[in-house]
């Protein structure tokens, strides 16, 4: 009778271990599936981010949508800035020439 009870306990323990392993495998499979889904979502989000960054960079590098008059005004403003820069460079060169002349006169 004791042997029978011991076999019964051993069978119950083995059955419980098998059920535990089955549940662990099921949980592991579910977790792996969830991880795979999350990795796919992350990959898709990374691709979206790259596309958004490329789009933003492209928009930043092209002039804003403006008509011919707006582009003309932009070109005129650029020309005015170039003229101002050239005038400043000419003033600077003239000032340096005068400064060199004064330094030469003071040395003589």
Buried (B, 14 or more C-beta within 10 A) or exposed (E): EEEEEEEEEEEEEEEEEEEEEEEEEEEEEEEEEEEEEEEEEEEEEEEEEEEEEEEEEEEEEEEEEEEEEEEEEEEEEEEEEEEEEEEEEEEEEEEEEEEEEEEEEEEE
